[in-house]
Amino acid sequence: MRAIIGGSSLFHSHIFDGWNEKRVKTPYGDVLIKIKNNRAFIQRHGSPPVAAHMINHRANIWALKKIKTEMVISINSVGSLKLRLKPGCFVVPHDFISFWDIPTFYEYEMKNIVPVMNEGVRDFIIKTAEELNFFYVKNGVYIQTKGPRFETKAEINILKRFGDVVGMTMASEATLSMEADIPYASLCSIDNYCNGIAKTPLTMEELEKNWKKNLKHIERFIEKIIG
């Protein structure tokens, strides 16, 4: 089973219309999964959708483990911390930073993992991006913040020294996937410059405009990997 986890960038997509729906019970709550031809899709925000800081990551990853998922390809919307990484560009992170509210399945046992993005899945994503002639960067550090608000200019001024993109979800999913022994990697869609990176102020109108533009590329990517 190859699974895709998507978020806000896919709210208005119809690419999974007609897929069979399966409600999977987990110790953390039920999860709705769409399945077709040994492919699965989870809308990480749920239905109806919740904000990033309310996402039930443990339920999502547990459900994917339960249906015997062998690979997770995540689609994550991010803000850019670097002027050279423009909105419309894609990044395939090789590492991440997450100091806040790190989720785990090991709350009641002494067990640790060494967090490493899966190189096999990363290579698969990179190869697909190349075949589709995407403008992408094959390495990058993802920094996860808690949300739901965007970061202040002062916060971004700190974060830009250590990372390339900022989001609110990938590090949690990656950590839990590693604990569940599911190979995981991400294609990050840059939808905006982070607050204060560009001279033009960040606005929700700009963000929504870029979401719509990037959706066409994301749907092409998904069609390729579910084929």
Steps between C-alpha positions, in 0.01 A plus 500: 500500500635842398343786695477873441440748780380840384380817661376849427641503147254222408187641664352591162637211296275237342782258422379248760131519406359153445751323724357256752472633854605292799466608862785353703474472878811580703572549872514874425175530307351405164668601175339529158723355227433502128625187320533396137716229338739457792535875540375697800440865582454674834396863531709584806262774615207256509141558396378751598853644504672618816785749534860380487554501877193275545593228247484148640835384363515188715165378372600568139828310515353216708227458239758480221691238694179305550431479125858379446641810335849443361581857395369845594537793263395821667396825330570798724433869448785715628634852521847583370778625727730576206452753219642249250219255584213675329127427527421234241823312573504156667736368766571138598624534861790285614466602865278693738489699822214471747540604862133539585241237601680202345242218467582138580348155525744424784340695782515214747817316405871577482568496130683745275549547128761683298293718261612467139302575185470187286744528210318244287176700509691825450667356190160393366361852550807661343486269197131579451561874532775477240278308258233769536756781449416658834700792630617332819784475749604152607621594849373732769436534871134520601420686823170417665319760707183439695251735334226581436634853453789578270834594651599854597775681312725464805440123511571467129819700544620226736369202304649607167848441642432131546246387241367542149123466537241523778185295549276366774460126429780306332733442793221348710401264218860407427575423865194278545560324168852414614365366828249292302777380266335647190738656245409869470607806302341822383451723199469853637314758295619855562191719510645821641803676639499495878413816689773758437707304248380699198442875480135447411293430817357150538125490440240224499396610150850428370503165678168389352608611153816290522308200639289492186801530270693225679200267510532428127857378549410301811219322315741409219739359757227295668370365168852385422561319828160328518525372146 
